[in-house]
Amino acid sequence: WLRNQADECRSNLESWIGDYFEKCLNWVLKQNDFVVETSLVGTVLNGLSHLHGCMDRGQFIISLIRGLGGNVHMKSRQEFSKEVLNWARESPPDPRQTLDTYYDQQSGRLMTYQMEKPENLTTDDFSNPQKLPVIRTPDMQRGLDYFKPWLSSNSKQPFILVGPEGCGKGMLLRYAFSQLRSTQIATVHCSAQTSPRHILQKLSQTCMVISSNTGRVYRPRDCEHLVLYLKDINLPRPDKWGTSSVI
């Protein structure tokens, strides 16, 4: 993982990972309060997924909290953030709301999310239920920052967004997708009958197959990037071994 990092940040990342990663990993494993059950390797990769390109120690600490803490329940996540900030001797702007702390690249400091009031909002903006305006509350900004790195062109990674029905998962994703450049969204509405065949059909509709030096690959037809969005991925029926072939 370190060998794939840019030269200008590799040395610092190696040092910070040595100082904090194993200690934080052990805390999360000991709590064993995962939202979605995963393996040791999966937990490690979650932790590393937010650390790409970290140049500053404060940025690393916040990214580590999000990476390793993103798959634990909220109470444990809050405790974890306090522990990590204490180990790193970092002082959050609001010690009561440590999860609302983010790293501001312009100032190089830790900041707290603030409500961003929309400008020129009218009642007409609420007329289309499919395109409702998004109010960037602190909760909204925090949620976006948890999965935004996985959508970036530098470190695109598959992920599962989990939450109770009606909590705003779809809204968060639609807003995040709208911020992506030259990216098409291919949506598969899953049901109990959804199988890998349906996924391949969707890819065939939105992509073309070209030959490369690694073999035949899918490329988006009309843009540079394609996001495959599997909505309600919990619905496909598991196989006889209890696993989901769609995932």
C-alpha positions in Angstrom: 0.0 0.0 0.0 2.8 2.4 0.9 4.7 1.7 -2.3 1.6 3.0 -4.2 1.7 6.4 -2.4 3.3 9.5 -3.9 6.9 10.1 -3.0 6.2 13.4 -1.3 3.9 11.8 1.3 5.2 8.2 1.6 7.8 8.8 4.4 5.3 10.7 6.6 2.6 8.1 6.1 5.0 5.3 7.0 5.9 7.1 10.2 2.3 8.0 11.2 1.0 4.5 10.4 3.7 3.1 12.6 2.8 5.5 15.4 -1.0 5.1 15.4 -2.5 2.6 13.0 -2.0 -0.7 14.9 -3.1 0.9 18.2 -6.3 2.3 16.6 -6.9 -1.0 14.8 -6.6 -3.0 18.0 -9.1 -0.6 19.8 -11.7 -1.2 17.0 -11.2 -4.9 17.0 -11.5 -5.1 20.8 -14.8 -3.1 20.7 -16.1 -5.5 18.1 -19.1 -3.2 17.5 -19.3 -3.4 13.7 -22.3 -2.2 11.8 -21.5 -4.8 9.0 -19.5 -7.9 9.9 -16.1 -7.9 8.1 -12.8 -9.6 8.2 -9.5 -8.4 9.7 -8.2 -7.6 6.2 -11.4 -5.8 5.4 -11.0 -3.6 8.6 -7.4 -2.8 7.7 -8.3 -1.9 4.1 -11.2 0.3 5.5 -8.6 2.2 7.6 -6.2 2.6 4.8 -8.8 3.8 2.3 -9.0 7.3 3.8 -5.2 7.8 4.1 -4.3 8.2 0.4 -2.2 11.3 -0.1 -2.3 12.6 3.5 0.3 15.3 3.8 -0.3 16.7 7.3 -0.5 14.9 10.6 -3.9 16.4 11.5 -5.3 15.3 8.2 -4.0 11.8 8.8 -5.6 11.6 12.3 -9.0 12.7 11.0 -8.8 10.3 8.0 -7.8 7.5 10.3 -10.8 8.1 12.5 -13.1 8.0 9.5 -11.4 5.0 7.9 -11.3 2.7 10.9 -14.4 4.2 12.6 -16.7 4.2 9.7 -18.0 0.7 10.2 -18.7 0.9 14.0 -21.9 2.1 15.6 -22.2 5.7 16.5 -21.5 5.5 20.3 -18.3 3.5 19.7 -17.4 5.9 16.8 -17.7 8.8 19.2 -15.5 7.1 21.8 -13.0 6.1 19.2 -12.6 9.7 17.9 -12.0 11.0 21.4 -9.4 8.2 22.0 -7.5 8.8 18.8 -7.4 12.6 19.2 -6.1 12.2 22.7 -3.4 9.7 21.6 -2.3 12.1 18.9 -2.5 15.1 21.3 -4.7 16.9 18.8 -7.2 19.5 20.3 -10.5 19.5 18.4 -12.3 22.9 18.2 -15.3 21.5 20.0 -14.4 18.6 22.4 -18.1 17.8 22.8 -18.5 17.1 19.1 -15.3 15.3 18.0 -17.0 13.6 15.1 -17.8 17.0 13.6 -14.1 17.8 13.3 -12.6 18.0 9.9 -9.2 19.0 8.5 -9.2 22.3 6.5 -6.5 22.1 3.9 -6.4 25.9 3.3 -5.6 26.8 6.9 -3.9 23.5 7.8 -6.0 23.3 11.0 -8.7 21.2 12.5 -12.1 22.8 12.1 -15.8 22.1 13.1 -18.5 21.7 10.5 -20.9 24.6 10.4 -24.3 24.9 8.8 -24.0 26.2 5.3 -27.1 28.3 4.6 -28.3 28.0 1.0 -28.7 31.2 -1.0 -31.6 32.2 -3.3 -33.7 29.2 -2.1 -37.4 29.4 -3.2 -40.5 27.3 -2.8 -40.2 26.3 -6.4 -37.0 24.4 -5.6 -39.2 21.9 -3.6 -41.6 21.1 -6.4 -39.7 18.1 -7.8 -39.4 15.3 -5.2 -36.5 13.8 -7.3 -34.4 16.9 -7.2 -35.0 18.4 -3.8 -32.4 21.0 -2.7 -29.7 19.7 -0.2 -29.1 21.7 3.0 -25.5 21.2 4.0 -26.0 20.6 7.7 -23.0 19.4 9.8 -24.4 15.9 9.7 -24.7 16.1 5.9 -21.2 17.3 5.5 -19.8 14.6 7.8 -21.7 11.9 6.0 -20.4 13.0 2.6 -16.8 13.2 3.9 -17.0 9.5 5.0 -17.5 8.2 1.5 -16.4 11.0 -0.8 -12.7 9.7 -0.9 -14.0 6.4 -2.3 -15.6 8.2 -5.3 -12.5 10.4 -6.1 -10.6 9.7 -9.3 -7.4 9.0 -7.4 -8.7 6.2 -5.2 -12.0 4.9 -6.6 -13.2 2.0 -4.5 -16.4 0.0 -4.1 -18.4 0.6 -0.8 -21.6 -0.2 0.9 -23.7 2.6 2.4 -25.8 1.2 5.3 -28.5 2.9 7.4 -32.2 2.6 8.4 -34.9 3.2 5.8 -35.6 6.9 5.2 -32.4 8.2 6.8 -31.2 9.9 3.7 -28.8 7.4 2.1 -30.1 8.0 -1.4 -30.1 11.8 -1.0 -26.5 11.7 0.1 -25.5 9.6 -2.8 -27.4 11.6 -5.4 -25.8 14.8 -4.1 -22.3 13.2 -4.1 -22.8 11.9 -7.7 -23.9 15.4 -8.9 -20.5 16.7 -7.8 -18.6 14.3 -10.0 -17.2 15.4 -13.4 -17.6 13.4 -16.6 -19.3 10.6 -14.7 -22.4 8.5 -15.6 -24.5 6.7 -13.0 -25.8 3.3 -13.9 -28.5 2.3 -11.4 -29.7 -1.2 -10.7 -32.9 -1.4 -8.6 -32.3 -4.7 -6.7 -35.0 -7.2 -5.8 -35.0 -10.8 -4.5 -34.5 -12.0 -8.0 -31.5 -9.8 -8.9 -28.5 -11.8 -10.0 -25.0 -11.1 -11.5 -26.7 -11.5 -14.9 -28.6 -8.3 -14.3 -25.4 -6.5 -13.4 -23.7 -7.6 -16.6 -26.8 -6.5 -18.6 -26.6 -3.0 -17.1 -22.8 -2.8 -17.9 -23.5 -4.0 -21.5 -26.1 -1.2 -21.9 -23.8 1.6 -20.6 -20.4 0.4 -21.7 -18.5 -0.8 -24.7 -16.0 -3.6 -24.7 -12.5 -2.8 -26.0 -9.3 -4.7 -26.2 -6.3 -3.6 -24.1 -3.0 -5.1 -23.1 -4.7 -6.8 -20.2 -7.5 -8.3 -22.3 -11.0 -7.2 -23.0 -12.4 -4.5 -20.7 -15.5 -2.4 -20.3 -15.3 1.3 -20.9 -18.2 3.8 -20.5 -19.8 4.9 -23.8 -20.4 8.6 -23.2 -18.1 9.7 -20.4 -14.8 9.0 -18.7 -16.1 7.3 -15.6 -19.1 5.1 -14.6 -20.5 4.5 -11.2 -22.6 1.3 -10.8 -25.2 2.1 -8.1 -26.9 -1.0 -6.7 -29.9 0.3 -4.8 -31.4 -1.9 -2.1 -28.5 -4.4 -2.3 -29.8 -6.2 0.8 -32.8 -7.6 -1.2 -31.2 -10.2 -3.5 -31.8 -13.7 -2.2 -28.6 -15.3 -0.7 -27.4 -18.6 -2.2 -27.3 -21.9 -0.3 -24.1 -20.9 1.4 -25.6 -17.7 2.7 -23.6 -15.4 0.5 -24.7 -12.8 -2.0 -23.4 -13.4 -5.5 -24.4 -9.9 -6.5 -22.0 -8.4 -4.0 
